[in-house]
Amino acid sequence: MTKFSISWILIIVLCLSSCGVTKFVGYYATAGSDDPGELEGQVFQTDDTSYKIGTLPASWERQNIEGGDLAFKNTQFDGTMTVNSTCKEKKKKYSLRALSESLLIGINDKEALSREETTVDGVPALRTIYTGTLNKVPLKIATVVLRKNICIYDFTYASSPEHFDLGIVDFNNFVSQFRGL
């Protein structure tokens, strides 16, 4: 399987796992399916939410996706990054851990290597590092999930285990600059 197809499979799985494949994961759909949102500069906005994303080096290219907010791909080492929001009051009942786990639906042999509570934009967040496989291809995935007001925001970064360290600093910087508006 080529690096190109691995990246696209990751983007598809991560988007699908954050936009409605199952009832539980369906809570991660973009705020309005008729409102794909718009990115102007560093601000992403839909009818229900707006937020400022962090900056990424030029090696991260935005990818057009349906059903999620934003996705980026780094072809230098075949990494993907996503950010998604959902703003529905009923979703507040799920723990950050359950929300993080739901992002990996479709990933096989998943194992949480680390889990830590952190703060993003002044609110509690959960950062988890996982390993797993997709179509028998090994992956390493970082997730960060947080709630701000009635919205849930999730971030993912995925690459091969051997290239994971090449993008994790970019991911951490991207997440640390997030601001709900």
FIKOLVO-394892 format. One record per atom (N, C-alpha, C): residue in one letter; atom name; x, y, z. Coordinates in nm, 4 decimals, decimal comma. Layout:
N
(site "A" "CA" (X Y Z))
...
END
This chain:
181
(site "M" "N" (0,0857 -0,1174 0,0000))
(site "M" "CA" (0,0000 0,0000 0,0000))
(site "M" "C" (0,0897 0,1228 0,0000))
(site "T" "N" (0,0590 0,2208 -0,0806))
(site "T" "CA" (0,1428 0,3390 -0,0926))
(site "T" "C" (0,1181 0,4347 0,0226))
(site "K" "N" (0,2161 0,5243 0,0431))
(site "K" "CA" (0,1997 0,6263 0,1457))
(site "K" "C" (0,0783 0,7126 0,1164))
(site "F" "N" (0,0551 0,7437 -0,0112))
(site "F" "CA" (-0,0584 0,8266 -0,0490))
(site "F" "C" (-0,1890 0,7627 -0,0040))
(site "S" "N" (-0,2064 0,6342 -0,0318))
(site "S" "CA" (-0,3325 0,5696 0,0046))
(site "S" "C" (-0,3456 0,5534 0,1554))
(site "I" "N" (-0,2347 0,5352 0,2274))
(site "I" "CA" (-0,2413 0,5267 0,3735))
(site "I" "C" (-0,2922 0,6587 0,4292))
(site "S" "N" (-0,2397 0,7703 0,3791))
(site "S" "CA" (-0,2843 0,9017 0,4272))
(site "S" "C" (-0,4323 0,9214 0,4026))
(site "W" "N" (-0,4782 0,8886 0,2844))
(site "W" "CA" (-0,6197 0,9082 0,2543))
(site "W" "C" (-0,7078 0,8157 0,3357))
(site "I" "N" (-0,6640 0,6939 0,3581))
(site "I" "CA" (-0,7418 0,6034 0,4436))
(site "I" "C" (-0,7495 0,6611 0,5842))
(site "L" "N" (-0,6370 0,7136 0,6358))
(site "L" "CA" (-0,6379 0,7753 0,7685))
(site "L" "C" (-0,7344 0,8923 0,7739))
(site "I" "N" (-0,7275 0,9784 0,6756))
(site "I" "CA" (-0,8178 1,0944 0,6751))
(site "I" "C" (-0,9618 1,0472 0,6724))
(site "I" "N" (-0,9934 0,9509 0,5883))
(site "I" "CA" (-1,1302 0,9013 0,5785))
(site "I" "C" (-1,1751 0,8390 0,7101))
(site "V" "N" (-1,0930 0,7513 0,7682))
(site "V" "CA" (-1,1307 0,6867 0,8942))
(site "V" "C" (-1,1442 0,7888 1,0053))
(site "L" "N" (-1,0482 0,8813 1,0153))
(site "L" "CA" (-1,0570 0,9803 1,1214))
(site "L" "C" (-1,1771 1,0711 1,1023))
(site "C" "N" (-1,2060 1,1056 0,9789))
(site "C" "CA" (-1,3252 1,1885 0,9544))
(site "C" "C" (-1,4518 1,1105 0,9821))
(site "L" "N" (-1,4569 0,9885 0,9333))
(site "L" "CA" (-1,5759 0,9083 0,9569))
(site "L" "C" (-1,5942 0,8815 1,1051))
(site "S" "N" (-1,4826 0,8568 1,1748))
(site "S" "CA" (-1,4957 0,8281 1,3167))
(site "S" "C" (-1,5321 0,9526 1,3945))
(site "S" "N" (-1,5203 1,0691 1,3310))
(site "S" "CA" (-1,5623 1,1892 1,4008))
(site "S" "C" (-1,6871 1,2498 1,3385))
(site "C" "N" (-1,7558 1,1788 1,2504))
(site "C" "CA" (-1,8739 1,2397 1,1906))
(site "C" "C" (-1,9918 1,1481 1,1684))
(site "G" "N" (-2,0035 1,0336 1,2277))
(site "G" "CA" (-2,1322 0,9695 1,2203))
(site "G" "C" (-2,1387 0,8264 1,1767))
(site "V" "N" (-2,0333 0,7474 1,1801))
(site "V" "CA" (-2,0426 0,6092 1,1370))
(site "V" "C" (-2,1305 0,5298 1,2317))
(site "T" "N" (-2,1191 0,5540 1,3584))
(site "T" "CA" (-2,2020 0,4849 1,4560))
(site "T" "C" (-2,2837 0,5875 1,5333))
(site "K" "N" (-2,3811 0,5390 1,6085))
(site "K" "CA" (-2,4653 0,6298 1,6862))
(site "K" "C" (-2,3816 0,7162 1,7799))
(site "F" "N" (-2,2901 0,6538 1,8529))
(site "F" "CA" (-2,2085 0,7283 1,9484))
(site "F" "C" (-2,1186 0,8281 1,8776))
(site "V" "N" (-2,0504 0,7816 1,7761))
(site "V" "CA" (-1,9583 0,8685 1,7047))
(site "V" "C" (-2,0351 0,9712 1,6247))
(site "G" "N" (-2,1606 0,9447 1,5963))
(site "G" "CA" (-2,2419 1,0401 1,5247))
(site "G" "C" (-2,2496 1,1744 1,5946))
(site "Y" "N" (-2,2261 1,1764 1,7233))
(site "Y" "CA" (-2,2270 1,3015 1,7973))
(site "Y" "C" (-2,1147 1,3938 1,7549))
(site "Y" "N" (-2,0169 1,3405 1,6839))
(site "Y" "CA" (-1,9047 1,4218 1,6417))
(site "Y" "C" (-1,9255 1,4882 1,5075))
(site "A" "N" (-2,0426 1,4749 1,4495))
(site "A" "CA" (-2,0666 1,5397 1,3197))
(site "A" "C" (-2,0508 1,6900 1,3340))
(site "T" "N" (-2,0122 1,7530 1,2271))
(site "T" "CA" (-2,0021 1,8980 1,2261))
(site "T" "C" (-2,1355 1,9554 1,2700))
(site "A" "N" (-2,1295 2,0698 1,3334))
(site "A" "CA" (-2,2475 2,1301 1,3950))
(site "A" "C" (-2,3706 2,1265 1,3063))
(site "G" "N" (-2,3590 2,1492 1,1779))
(site "G" "CA" (-2,4731 2,1421 1,0882))
(site "G" "C" (-2,4282 2,0780 0,9589))
(site "S" "N" (-2,4913 1,9681 0,9186))
(site "S" "CA" (-2,4468 1,8992 0,7987))
(site "S" "C" (-2,4634 1,9860 0,6741))
(site "D" "N" (-2,5546 2,0833 0,6790))
(site "D" "CA" (-2,5705 2,1754 0,5669))
(site "D" "C" (-2,4738 2,2930 0,5757))
(site "D" "N" (-2,3965 2,2986 0,6827))
(site "D" "CA" (-2,3034 2,4088 0,7045))
(site "D" "C" (-2,1629 2,3520 0,7198))
(site "P" "N" (-2,0881 2,3420 0,6099))
(site "P" "CA" (-1,9543 2,2841 0,6175))
(site "P" "C" (-1,8546 2,3747 0,6872))
(site "G" "N" (-1,8920 2,4969 0,7174))
(site "G" "CA" (-1,8021 2,5890 0,7837))
(site "G" "C" (-1,7085 2,6565 0,6849))
(site "E" "N" (-1,6388 2,7555 0,7355))
(site "E" "CA" (-1,5488 2,8320 0,6507))
(site "E" "C" (-1,4257 2,8699 0,7313))
(site "L" "N" (-1,3110 2,8567 0,6693))
(site "L" "CA" (-1,1851 2,8957 0,7314))
(site "L" "C" (-1,1373 3,0247 0,6663))
(site "E" "N" (-1,1276 3,1297 0,7470))
(site "E" "CA" (-1,0730 3,2572 0,7010))
(site "E" "C" (-0,9529 3,2877 0,7885))
(site "G" "N" (-0,8348 3,2851 0,7281))
(site "G" "CA" (-0,7128 3,3016 0,8061))
(site "G" "C" (-0,6988 3,1843 0,9012))
(site "Q" "N" (-0,6985 3,2132 1,0292))
(site "Q" "CA" (-0,6875 3,1075 1,1306))
(site "Q" "C" (-0,8208 3,0825 1,2014))
(site "V" "N" (-0,9300 3,1432 1,1547))
(site "V" "CA" (-1,0598 3,1295 1,2219))
(site "V" "C" (-1,1533 3,0418 1,1389))
(site "F" "N" (-1,2012 2,9349 1,2036))
(site "F" "CA" (-1,3002 2,8456 1,1425))
(site "F" "C" (-1,4350 2,8800 1,2029))
(site "Q" "N" (-1,5390 2,8888 1,1175))
(site "Q" "CA" (-1,6705 2,9284 1,1669))
(site "Q" "C" (-1,7818 2,8507 1,0985))
(site "T" "N" (-1,8802 2,8067 1,1798))
(site "T" "CA" (-2,0051 2,7508 1,1306))
(site "T" "C" (-2,1169 2,8331 1,1941))
(site "D" "N" (-2,2408 2,7937 1,1710))
(site "D" "CA" (-2,3532 2,8627 1,2350))
(site "D" "C" (-2,3498 2,8468 1,3865))
(site "D" "N" (-2,2921 2,7354 1,4357))
(site "D" "CA" (-2,2964 2,7042 1,5782))
(site "D" "C" (-2,1688 2,7324 1,6549))
(site "T" "N" (-2,0570 2,7478 1,5874))
(site "T" "CA" (-1,9312 2,7661 1,6592))
(site "T" "C" (-1,8321 2,8436 1,5749))
(site "S" "N" (-1,7368 2,9006 1,6419))
(site "S" "CA" (-1,6209 2,9560 1,5729))
(site "S" "C" (-1,5016 2,9383 1,6653))
(site "Y" "N" (-1,3876 2,9131 1,6049))
(site "Y" "CA" (-1,2666 2,8964 1,6830))
(site "Y" "C" (-1,1454 2,9325 1,5998))
(site "K" "N" (-1,0400 2,9660 1,6719))
(site "K" "CA" (-0,9137 3,0007 1,6081))
(site "K" "C" (-0,8214 2,8801 1,6187))
(site "I" "N" (-0,7646 2,8415 1,5054))
(site "I" "CA" (-0,6717 2,7294 1,5056))
(site "I" "C" (-0,5287 2,7819 1,5114))
(site "G" "N" (-0,4393 2,6940 1,5497))
(site "G" "CA" (-0,2982 2,7285 1,5520))
(site "G" "C" (-0,2398 2,7293 1,4126))
(site "T" "N" (-0,1211 2,7827 1,4024))
(site "T" "CA" (-0,0515 2,7833 1,2739))
(site "T" "C" (0,0258 2,6534 1,2576))
(site "L" "N" (0,0437 2,6155 1,1335))
(site "L" "CA" (0,1208 2,4962 1,0999))
(site "L" "C" (0,2290 2,5349 0,9999))
(site "P" "N" (0,3414 2,4640 1,0019))
(site "P" "CA" (0,4436 2,4892 0,8995))
(site "P" "C" (0,3860 2,4635 0,7600))
(site "A" "N" (0,4499 2,5199 0,6594))
(site "A" "CA" (0,4034 2,5088 0,5203))
(site "A" "C" (0,3962 2,3641 0,4724))
(site "S" "N" (0,4679 2,2737 0,5363))
(site "S" "CA" (0,4652 2,1328 0,4947))
(site "S" "C" (0,3304 2,0665 0,5219))
(site "W" "N" (0,2449 2,1289 0,6028))
(site "W" "CA" (0,1102 2,0784 0,6296))
(site "W" "C" (0,0139 2,1449 0,5323))
(site "E" "N" (-0,0469 2,0653 0,4462))
(site "E" "CA" (-0,1404 2,1175 0,3467))
(site "E" "C" (-0,2835 2,0839 0,3865))
(site "R" "N" (-0,3704 2,1820 0,3750))
(site "R" "CA" (-0,5115 2,1590 0,4063))
(site "R" "C" (-0,5717 2,0640 0,3040))
(site "Q" "N" (-0,6537 1,9717 0,3537))
(site "Q" "CA" (-0,7242 1,8756 0,2692))
(site "Q" "C" (-0,8732 1,9058 0,2770))
(site "N" "N" (-0,9420 1,8978 0,1649))
(site "N" "CA" (-1,0868 1,9159 0,1642))
(site "N" "C" (-1,1528 1,7875 0,2091))
(site "I" "N" (-1,2404 1,7979 0,3073))
(site "I" "CA" (-1,3127 1,6818 0,3587))
(site "I" "C" (-1,4595 1,7181 0,3718))
(site "E" "N" (-1,5428 1,6166 0,3746))
(site "E" "CA" (-1,6843 1,6363 0,4010))
(site "E" "C" (-1,7171 1,5745 0,5347))
(site "G" "N" (-1,7989 1,6414 0,6140))
(site "G" "CA" (-1,8454 1,5848 0,7389))
(site "G" "C" (-1,7615 1,6172 0,8597))
(site "G" "N" (-1,6471 1,6777 0,8426))
(site "G" "CA" (-1,5634 1,7184 0,9545))
(site "G" "C" (-1,5232 1,8633 0,9326))
(site "D" "N" (-1,4553 1,9198 1,0289))
(site "D" "CA" (-1,4176 2,0603 1,0162))
(site "D" "C" (-1,2946 2,0782 0,9275))
(site "L" "N" (-1,1780 2,0362 0,9751))
(site "L" "CA" (-1,0536 2,0627 0,9036))
(site "L" "C" (-0,9615 1,9411 0,9073))
(site "A" "N" (-0,8871 1,9217 0,8001))
(site "A" "CA" (-0,7855 1,8155 0,7938))
(site "A" "C" (-0,6625 1,8706 0,7220))
(site "F" "N" (-0,5477 1,8235 0,7662))
(site "F" "CA" (-0,4205 1,8648 0,7078))
(site "F" "C" (-0,3350 1,7406 0,6864))
(site "K" "N" (-0,2524 1,7462 0,5827))
(site "K" "CA" (-0,1661 1,6334 0,5497))
(site "K" "C" (-0,0242 1,6832 0,5316))
(site "N" "N" (0,0711 1,6054 0,5815))
(site "N" "CA" (0,2120 1,6357 0,5619))
(site "N" "C" (0,2705 1,5236 0,4774))
(site "T" "N" (0,3002 1,5526 0,3517))
(site "T" "CA" (0,3501 1,4502 0,2599))
(site "T" "C" (0,4969 1,4166 0,2848))
(site "Q" "N" (0,5679 1,4996 0,3604))
(site "Q" "CA" (0,7085 1,4716 0,3879))
(site "Q" "C" (0,7254 1,3440 0,4695))
(site "F" "N" (0,6292 1,3142 0,5560))
(site "F" "CA" (0,6384 1,1915 0,6354))
(site "F" "C" (0,5041 1,1205 0,6489))
(site "D" "N" (0,4085 1,1567 0,5643))
(site "D" "CA" (0,2800 1,0876 0,5590))
(site "D" "C" (0,2026 1,0972 0,6900))
(site "G" "N" (0,1902 1,2169 0,7426))
(site "G" "CA" (0,1120 1,2388 0,8636))
(site "G" "C" (-0,0166 1,3119 0,8322))
(site "T" "N" (-0,1182 1,2923 0,9154))
(site "T" "CA" (-0,2447 1,3647 0,9014))
(site "T" "C" (-0,2833 1,4259 1,0351))
(site "M" "N" (-0,3535 1,5382 1,0279))
(site "M" "CA" (-0,4026 1,6066 1,1447))
(site "M" "C" (-0,5455 1,6500 1,1170))
(site "T" "N" (-0,6335 1,6380 1,2157))
(site "T" "CA" (-0,7709 1,6841 1,2007))
(site "T" "C" (-0,8130 1,7624 1,3229))
(site "V" "N" (-0,9100 1,8503 1,3044))
(site "V" "CA" (-0,9784 1,9172 1,4152))
(site "V" "C" (-1,1263 1,9176 1,3793))
(site "N" "N" (-1,2081 1,8884 1,4792))
(site "N" "CA" (-1,3518 1,8811 1,4574))
(site "N" "C" (-1,4247 1,9377 1,5786))
(site "S" "N" (-1,5447 1,9872 1,5549))
(site "S" "CA" (-1,6264 2,0408 1,6639))
(site "S" "C" (-1,7679 1,9885 1,6507))
(site "T" "N" (-1,8328 1,9786 1,7638))
(site "T" "CA" (-1,9757 1,9526 1,7666))
(site "T" "C" (-2,0325 2,0286 1,8850))
(site "C" "N" (-2,1455 2,0903 1,8640))
(site "C" "CA" (-2,2019 2,1788 1,9664))
(site "C" "C" (-2,3460 2,1404 1,9951))
(site "K" "N" (-2,3626 2,0320 2,0639))
(site "K" "CA" (-2,4949 1,9829 2,1019))
(site "K" "C" (-2,4943 1,9586 2,2520))
(site "E" "N" (-2,5889 2,0152 2,3207))
(site "E" "CA" (-2,5953 2,0064 2,4671))
(site "E" "C" (-2,5918 1,8620 2,5177))
(site "K" "N" (-2,6602 1,7702 2,4500))
(site "K" "CA" (-2,6703 1,6321 2,5003))
(site "K" "C" (-2,5370 1,5576 2,5005))
(site "K" "N" (-2,4400 1,6037 2,4275))
(site "K" "CA" (-2,3115 1,5349 2,4208))
(site "K" "C" (-2,2255 1,5577 2,5436))
(site "K" "N" (-2,2635 1,6509 2,6275))
(site "K" "CA" (-2,1840 1,6822 2,7457))
(site "K" "C" (-2,1798 1,5671 2,8453))
(site "K" "N" (-2,2669 1,4696 2,8309))
(site "K" "CA" (-2,2723 1,3613 2,9295))
(site "K" "C" (-2,1594 1,2602 2,9132))
(site "Y" "N" (-2,0895 1,2604 2,8010))
(site "Y" "CA" (-1,9825 1,1638 2,7789))
(site "Y" "C" (-1,8518 1,2140 2,8388))
(site "S" "N" (-1,7754 1,1220 2,8960))
(site "S" "CA" (-1,6458 1,1584 2,9517))
(site "S" "C" (-1,5472 1,1892 2,8395))
(site "L" "N" (-1,4444 1,2659 2,8715))
(site "L" "CA" (-1,3409 1,2950 2,7722))
(site "L" "C" (-1,2736 1,1661 2,7261))
(site "R" "N" (-1,2599 1,0702 2,8161))
(site "R" "CA" (-1,1995 0,9427 2,7772))
(site "R" "C" (-1,2865 0,8703 2,6744))
(site "A" "N" (-1,4171 0,8649 2,6984))
(site "A" "CA" (-1,5074 0,7994 2,6031))
(site "A" "C" (-1,5060 0,8721 2,4688))
(site "L" "N" (-1,5022 1,0030 2,4730))
(site "L" "CA" (-1,4968 1,0805 2,3487))
(site "L" "C" (-1,3664 1,0534 2,2735))
(site "S" "N" (-1,2563 1,0441 2,3468))
(site "S" "CA" (-1,1272 1,0144 2,2845))
(site "S" "C" (-1,1280 0,8755 2,2215))
(site "E" "N" (-1,1782 0,7785 2,2933))
(site "E" "CA" (-1,1834 0,6410 2,2415))
(site "E" "C" (-1,2692 0,6324 2,1151))
(site "S" "N" (-1,3753 0,7124 2,1088))
(site "S" "CA" (-1,4651 0,7058 1,9931))
(site "S" "C" (-1,3975 0,7534 1,8649))
(site "L" "N" (-1,2923 0,8305 1,8776))
(site "L" "CA" (-1,2218 0,8791 1,7591))
(site "L" "C" (-1,1480 0,7679 1,6859))
(site "L" "N" (-1,1294 0,6538 1,7521))
(site "L" "CA" (-1,0510 0,5454 1,6929))
(site "L" "C" (-1,1364 0,4301 1,6413))
(site "I" "N" (-1,2639 0,4527 1,6244))
(site "I" "CA" (-1,3476 0,3486 1,5669))
(site "I" "C" (-1,2958 0,3195 1,4269))
(site "G" "N" (-1,2761 0,1938 1,3972))
(site "G" "CA" (-1,2195 0,1534 1,2686))
(site "G" "C" (-1,0720 0,1198 1,2772))
(site "I" "N" (-1,0072 0,1590 1,3862))
(site "I" "CA" (-0,8660 0,1257 1,4080))
(site "I" "C" (-0,8622 -0,0053 1,4858))
(site "N" "N" (-0,7845 -0,1002 1,4370))
(site "N" "CA" (-0,7733 -0,2304 1,5028))
(site "N" "C" (-0,6533 -0,2343 1,5968))
(site "D" "N" (-0,6544 -0,3303 1,6882))
(site "D" "CA" (-0,5435 -0,3552 1,7806))
(site "D" "C" (-0,5010 -0,2296 1,8550))
(site "K" "N" (-0,5969 -0,1434 1,8877))
(site "K" "CA" (-0,5600 -0,0169 1,9516))
(site "K" "C" (-0,5217 -0,0371 2,0979))
(site "E" "N" (-0,4225 0,0419 2,1353))
(site "E" "CA" (-0,3738 0,0387 2,2729))
(site "E" "C" (-0,3367 0,1807 2,3125))
(site "A" "N" (-0,3831 0,2236 2,4289))
(site "A" "CA" (-0,3466 0,3562 2,4797))
(site "A" "C" (-0,2091 0,3462 2,5451))
(site "L" "N" (-0,1131 0,4182 2,4912))
(site "L" "CA" (0,0222 0,4184 2,5478))
(site "L" "C" (0,0336 0,5159 2,6635))
(site "S" "N" (-0,0378 0,6278 2,6530))
(site "S" "CA" (-0,0370 0,7265 2,7611))
(site "S" "C" (-0,1664 0,8063 2,7554))
(site "R" "N" (-0,2033 0,8569 2,8730))
(site "R" "CA" (-0,3228 0,9395 2,8867))
(site "R" "C" (-0,2899 1,0447 2,9912))
(site "E" "N" (-0,3096 1,1706 2,9565))
(site "E" "CA" (-0,2818 1,2743 3,0557))
(site "E" "C" (-0,3840 1,3857 3,0478))
(site "E" "N" (-0,4212 1,4346 3,1650))
(site "E" "CA" (-0,5084 1,5507 3,1710))
(site "E" "C" (-0,4212 1,6729 3,1485))
(site "T" "N" (-0,4733 1,7659 3,0720))
(site "T" "CA" (-0,4006 1,8876 3,0398))
(site "T" "C" (-0,5007 2,0015 3,0316))
(site "T" "N" (-0,4562 2,1185 2,9915))
(site "T" "CA" (-0,5449 2,2332 2,9746))
(site "T" "C" (-0,5245 2,2906 2,8350))
(site "V" "N" (-0,6335 2,3175 2,7660))
(site "V" "CA" (-0,6304 2,3821 2,6353))
(site "V" "C" (-0,7312 2,4965 2,6396))
(site "D" "N" (-0,6900 2,6138 2,6028))
(site "D" "CA" (-0,7769 2,7312 2,6029))
(site "D" "C" (-0,8440 2,7519 2,7392))
(site "G" "N" (-0,7715 2,7227 2,8455))
(site "G" "CA" (-0,8210 2,7454 2,9807))
(site "G" "C" (-0,9189 2,6431 3,0341))
(site "V" "N" (-0,9423 2,5336 2,9613))
(site "V" "CA" (-1,0353 2,4308 3,0082))
(site "V" "C" (-0,9663 2,2947 3,0121))
(site "P" "N" (-1,0169 2,2037 3,0961))
(site "P" "CA" (-0,9572 2,0699 3,1019))
(site "P" "C" (-0,9685 1,9974 2,9683))
(site "A" "N" (-0,8646 1,9227 2,9362))
(site "A" "CA" (-0,8616 1,8434 2,8136))
(site "A" "C" (-0,7934 1,7110 2,8451))
(site "L" "N" (-0,8152 1,6143 2,7575))
(site "L" "CA" (-0,7508 1,4844 2,7726))
(site "L" "C" (-0,6662 1,4589 2,6488))
(site "R" "N" (-0,5380 1,4300 2,6726))
(site "R" "CA" (-0,4430 1,3993 2,5651))
(site "R" "C" (-0,4075 1,2525 2,5768))
(site "T" "N" (-0,4264 1,1784 2,4672))
(site "T" "CA" (-0,3998 1,0345 2,4669))
(site "T" "C" (-0,3154 0,9992 2,3451))
(site "I" "N" (-0,2201 0,9092 2,3660))
(site "I" "CA" (-0,1383 0,8551 2,2568))
(site "I" "C" (-0,1759 0,7080 2,2421))
(site "Y" "N" (-0,2078 0,6669 2,1200))
(site "Y" "CA" (-0,2483 0,5297 2,0906))
(site "Y" "C" (-0,1569 0,4685 1,9844))
(site "T" "N" (-0,1543 0,3365 1,9824))
(site "T" "CA" (-0,1034 0,2632 1,8667))
(site "T" "C" (-0,2184 0,1767 1,8181))
(site "G" "N" (-0,2104 0,1363 1,6938))
(site "G" "CA" (-0,3127 0,0506 1,6363))
(site "G" "C" (-0,2762 0,0191 1,4931))
(site "T" "N" (-0,3683 -0,0449 1,4236))
(site "T" "CA" (-0,3458 -0,0767 1,2828))
(site "T" "C" (-0,4697 -0,0389 1,2026))
(site "L" "N" (-0,4452 -0,0067 1,0776))
(site "L" "CA" (-0,5515 0,0199 0,9819))
(site "L" "C" (-0,5152 -0,0590 0,8572))
(site "N" "N" (-0,6005 -0,1541 0,8220))
(site "N" "CA" (-0,5697 -0,2452 0,7108))
(site "N" "C" (-0,4328 -0,3110 0,7301))
(site "K" "N" (-0,4041 -0,3493 0,8532))
(site "K" "CA" (-0,2803 -0,4167 0,8933))
(site "K" "C" (-0,1561 -0,3285 0,8843))
(site "V" "N" (-0,1749 -0,1989 0,8646))
(site "V" "CA" (-0,0636 -0,1041 0,8621))
(site "V" "C" (-0,0545 -0,0384 0,9997))
(site "P" "N" (0,0620 -0,0453 1,0663))
(site "P" "CA" (0,0763 0,0139 1,1996))
(site "P" "C" (0,0631 0,1662 1,1987))
(site "L" "N" (-0,0020 0,2191 1,3021))
(site "L" "CA" (-0,0223 0,3629 1,3187))
(site "L" "C" (0,0091 0,4030 1,4613))
(site "K" "N" (0,0447 0,5277 1,4769))
(site "K" "CA" (0,0526 0,5888 1,6093))
(site "K" "C" (-0,0319 0,7144 1,6008))
(site "I" "N" (-0,1180 0,7353 1,6996))
(site "I" "CA" (-0,2192 0,8409 1,6932))
(site "I" "C" (-0,2205 0,9179 1,8247))
(site "A" "N" (-0,2240 1,0497 1,8132))
(site "A" "CA" (-0,2425 1,1362 1,9299))
(site "A" "C" (-0,3802 1,2001 1,9189))
(site "T" "N" (-0,4510 1,2068 2,0297))
(site "T" "CA" (-0,5806 1,2755 2,0329))
(site "T" "C" (-0,5812 1,3748 2,1487))
(site "V" "N" (-0,6526 1,4830 2,1301))
(site "V" "CA" (-0,6807 1,5775 2,2376))
(site "V" "C" (-0,8288 1,6102 2,2264))
(site "V" "N" (-0,8990 1,5970 2,3384))
(site "V" "CA" (-1,0435 1,6221 2,3415))
(site "V" "C" (-1,0721 1,7188 2,4555))
(site "L" "N" (-1,1592 1,8177 2,4285))
(site "L" "CA" (-1,1969 1,9132 2,5317))
(site "L" "C" (-1,3390 1,9601 2,5108))
(site "R" "N" (-1,3972 2,0141 2,6181))
(site "R" "CA" (-1,5285 2,0775 2,6130))
(site "R" "C" (-1,5108 2,2245 2,6451))
(site "K" "N" (-1,5771 2,3069 2,5691))
(site "K" "CA" (-1,5796 2,4501 2,6014))
(site "K" "C" (-1,7210 2,4975 2,5745))
(site "N" "N" (-1,7849 2,5483 2,6777))
(site "N" "CA" (-1,9264 2,5857 2,6726))
(site "N" "C" (-2,0056 2,4611 2,6308))
(site "I" "N" (-2,0866 2,4665 2,5260))
(site "I" "CA" (-2,1611 2,3464 2,4870))
(site "I" "C" (-2,0930 2,2692 2,3745))
(site "C" "N" (-1,9725 2,3098 2,3370))
(site "C" "CA" (-1,9044 2,2442 2,2254))
(site "C" "C" (-1,7980 2,1457 2,2728))
(site "I" "N" (-1,7823 2,0420 2,1947))
(site "I" "CA" (-1,6742 1,9462 2,2127))
(site "I" "C" (-1,5822 1,9628 2,0933))
(site "Y" "N" (-1,4540 1,9724 2,1213))
(site "Y" "CA" (-1,3533 1,9864 2,0167))
(site "Y" "C" (-1,2590 1,8681 2,0258))
(site "D" "N" (-1,2295 1,8081 1,9114))
(site "D" "CA" (-1,1325 1,6994 1,9115))
(site "D" "C" (-1,0277 1,7237 1,8047))
(site "F" "N" (-0,9073 1,6866 1,8390))
(site "F" "CA" (-0,7911 1,6996 1,7527))
(site "F" "C" (-0,7275 1,5621 1,7394))
(site "T" "N" (-0,6813 1,5282 1,6206))
(site "T" "CA" (-0,6094 1,4019 1,6016))
(site "T" "C" (-0,4850 1,4266 1,5174))
(site "Y" "N" (-0,3843 1,3485 1,5456))
(site "Y" "CA" (-0,2625 1,3447 1,4639))
(site "Y" "C" (-0,2287 1,1980 1,4478))
(site "A" "N" (-0,2021 1,1542 1,3250))
(site "A" "CA" (-0,1699 1,0136 1,3002))
(site "A" "C" (-0,0583 1,0033 1,1975))
(site "S" "N" (0,0273 0,9050 1,2183))
(site "S" "CA" (0,1334 0,8736 1,1222))
(site "S" "C" (0,1813 0,7322 1,1522))
(site "S" "N" (0,2793 0,6879 1,0755))
(site "S" "CA" (0,3405 0,5596 1,1065))
(site "S" "C" (0,4180 0,5765 1,2371))
(site "P" "N" (0,4332 0,4694 1,3154))
(site "P" "CA" (0,5074 0,4813 1,4421))
(site "P" "C" (0,6488 0,5359 1,4230))
(site "E" "N" (0,7152 0,4968 1,3149))
(site "E" "CA" (0,8539 0,5420 1,2958))
(site "E" "C" (0,8638 0,6903 1,2590))
(site "H" "N" (0,7562 0,7512 1,2120))
(site "H" "CA" (0,7590 0,8932 1,1761))
(site "H" "C" (0,6794 0,9812 1,2722))
(site "F" "N" (0,6223 0,9224 1,3742))
(site "F" "CA" (0,5349 0,9952 1,4665))
(site "F" "C" (0,6037 1,1180 1,5263))
(site "D" "N" (0,7266 1,1029 1,5692))
(site "D" "CA" (0,7979 1,2138 1,6335))
(site "D" "C" (0,8213 1,3313 1,5394))
(site "L" "N" (0,8145 1,3095 1,4088))
(site "L" "CA" (0,8369 1,4168 1,3122))
(site "L" "C" (0,7238 1,5195 1,3105))
(site "G" "N" (0,6048 1,4805 1,3568))
(site "G" "CA" (0,4912 1,5719 1,3525))
(site "G" "C" (0,4290 1,6042 1,4863))
(site "I" "N" (0,4707 1,5374 1,5921))
(site "I" "CA" (0,4032 1,5567 1,7208))
(site "I" "C" (0,4264 1,6975 1,7760))
(site "V" "N" (0,5411 1,7566 1,7516))
(site "V" "CA" (0,5648 1,8933 1,7989))
(site "V" "C" (0,4717 1,9904 1,7269))
(site "D" "N" (0,4561 1,9725 1,5949))
(site "D" "CA" (0,3618 2,0565 1,5195))
(site "D" "C" (0,2207 2,0411 1,5747))
(site "F" "N" (0,1810 1,9177 1,6025))
(site "F" "CA" (0,0480 1,8912 1,6573))
(site "F" "C" (0,0304 1,9598 1,7926))
(site "N" "N" (0,1268 1,9427 1,8810))
(site "N" "CA" (0,1165 2,0031 2,0142))
(site "N" "C" (0,1081 2,1554 2,0054))
(site "N" "N" (0,1866 2,2157 1,9172))
(site "N" "CA" (0,1803 2,3608 1,8988))
(site "N" "C" (0,0458 2,4039 1,8416))
(site "F" "N" (-0,0042 2,3282 1,7450))
(site "F" "CA" (-0,1339 2,3551 1,6814))
(site "F" "C" (-0,2447 2,3549 1,7884))
(site "V" "N" (-0,2470 2,2527 1,8701))
(site "V" "CA" (-0,3492 2,2404 1,9738))
(site "V" "C" (-0,3346 2,3506 2,0787))
(site "S" "N" (-0,2118 2,3807 2,1181))
(site "S" "CA" (-0,1904 2,4806 2,2245))
(site "S" "C" (-0,2357 2,6203 2,1823))
(site "Q" "N" (-0,2439 2,6488 2,0540))
(site "Q" "CA" (-0,2860 2,7797 2,0056))
(site "Q" "C" (-0,4381 2,7895 1,9837))
(site "F" "N" (-0,5098 2,6800 2,0036))
(site "F" "CA" (-0,6549 2,6780 1,9831))
(site "F" "C" (-0,7240 2,7767 2,0776))
(site "R" "N" (-0,8238 2,8470 2,0257))
(site "R" "CA" (-0,9063 2,9347 2,1069))
(site "R" "C" (-1,0503 2,9279 2,0586))
(site "G" "N" (-1,1409 2,8917 2,1483))
(site "G" "CA" (-1,2838 2,8991 2,1168))
(site "G" "C" (-1,3253 3,0458 2,1177))
(site "L" "N" (-1,4020 3,0864 2,0187))
(site "L" "CA" (-1,4409 3,2285 2,0096))
(site "L" "C" (-1,5883 3,2492 2,0415))
END
